Amino acid sequence: MTNRNQNVYNFNAGPSALPTAVLEKAQQELTNFQGTGMSVMELSHRSKTYEDVHNGAISRLKKLYNISDEYEVVFLQGGASLQFSMIPMNFLTEEQKAGYIMTGSWSEKAFTETKFFGEAYHVASSKEDQYRSIPEISANTFNDNDAYIHLTSNNTIYGTQWQSFPDTAEVPLIVDMSSDIMSKPIDVNKFAMIYAGAQKNLGPSGVTVAIIRKDLLEKANKNIPSMLSYQTYVDKNSLYNTPPTFGIYMLGEVLKWIELQGGLSAIAKLNEEKASYIYDAIDNSDGFYTGHAEKNSRSLMNITFRVQNEELEKKFLAEAVDKGFVGLNGHRSVGGCRASTYNAVPQEACLALSEFMKEFQQKNS
Ligand SMILES: *Cc1c(COP(=O)(O)O)cnc(C)c1O
């Protein structure tokens, strides 16, 4: 029996909605996991029972993304934000530079951390147009000798998303996929490394996933602290120290739920439909609502828009709260409105929001 309030539509940007079925299963198992008489949280991380949870989550990730043996999958802590430092610490060398493609606040934060470790530069940037678009990348915008190229696949704050990824040839491509990981099928082989904080599409906060190609790992700096070296996590199957066991359990359950939805193709189709309800409400509003992102760069995960004027925008956001829509305020750095429509946000919520947007427009124009 669920006591989840059916009248709440959660559009939070992160942490964000989790599938109700997953929360209910966790609730059911909370005090007695698989007949152990203990919660998952109370199990030793060295026990067989936990090990199965841990390895199950890793193998589901590998299966859903078709990850080959060329890659290692590890669980880290410190959020995607710690990866901003760990990446240059592990992979930036004295002889090379790192290229960063700037598409928003998270790219900026990632770039800022490189200064402690070596030289980095901007490959391209859409800052001049307020990060409304994804820049064009060609082979002569980066150097063949770069240590790596870094990009943010989905820009959570500005609401843009890469529609296809640039070919960086021999230069390793490293992607922050925090806000669109597992939202659609991808070809992992295009990337040297993918990383993501779990709290948008994969589970609760506290776990970070990294998928790293072995040839990149081989080149990694060996002269760094154990907890900051990817190799430690690989060598110890992410069990060098105590991992966030409950978060990893939840992540495994979210992946099972994705499988039950029909896998990533089915999830992608749903995500397209969900976003289209809201984008249609924007596009058919005769300018009452305006989207922040250029149409060809629009995100299916974070839909950013403004209401005609500031007074109406305040009214819109206040009425939305009364109607049970949670988390529609834009990020504090950009303002406006943002609906985050991650995997676990149900279709009904997106339909309800598009209906509310149309009604609000009718009443106020
Ligand atoms: C949320 C987010 C982050 C930050 O994640 P933390 O886990 O809070 O460090 C980084 N990059 C992107 C794209 C995000 O959406």
The ligand as an ORCA input file, in Angstrom:
! r2SCAN-3c Opt
* xyz 0 1
  C      23.909     17.939    -10.797
  C      25.038     17.985    -11.721
  C      26.366     18.006    -11.268
  C      26.740     18.070     -9.808
  O      26.538     16.875     -9.203
  P      26.941     16.627     -7.664
  O      26.691     15.161     -7.555
  O      26.033     17.479     -6.842
  O      28.352     16.998     -7.488
  C      27.369     18.004    -12.218
  N      27.104     17.980    -13.528
  C      25.840     17.964    -13.992
  C      25.587     17.935    -15.467
  C      24.770     17.967    -13.103
  O      23.516     17.954    -13.561
*
